[in-house]
């Protein structure tokens, strides 16, 4: 389950971590399949397109902080409204997690 986010949403990500992501059976995607886990989560953030550089105009501090979060998936696609980030997340998740039976995404404001 990928939660779409942007670098400056650090306070919102912390609320999500402290609430529903801390429930039993919700585990970090990066840890892979584990007994007792039925939902695997990650935050998903786009970059300037290379996977390591912040978007133009994004304060570097926000980007560096977000990039260092253990539950963050950085994509090699920019933040746009054309759904490129979501498509890249689905593609990468399917390739990197062949054990997953379902792949879904939600926006930060869903909860």
NORRAKA-V619542 format. One record per backbone hydrogen bond with DSSP energy under -1.0 kcal/mol. NH is the residue of the N-H (numbers start at 1). CO is the residue of the C=O. Records with the same first field share a line. If there is no record, write none. Layout:
NH = CO  CO
This chain:
2 = 104
3 = 42
4 = 106
5 = 44
9 = 6
13 = 9
14 = 10
15 = 11
16 = 12
17 = 13
18 = 14
19 = 15
21 = 16
22 = 19
23 = 20
26 = 23
27 = 39
29 = 41
31 = 28
32 = 29
37 = 34
38 = 25
39 = 25
41 = 27
42 = 1
43 = 71
44 = 3
45 = 73
47 = 77
48 = 53
58 = 55
63 = 59
64 = 60
65 = 61
66 = 62
67 = 63
68 = 64
69 = 66
72 = 69
73 = 43
75 = 45
77 = 75
87 = 83
88 = 84
89 = 85
90 = 86
91 = 87
92 = 88
93 = 89
94 = 90
95 = 91
96 = 92
97 = 93
100 = 97
106 = 2
110 = 107
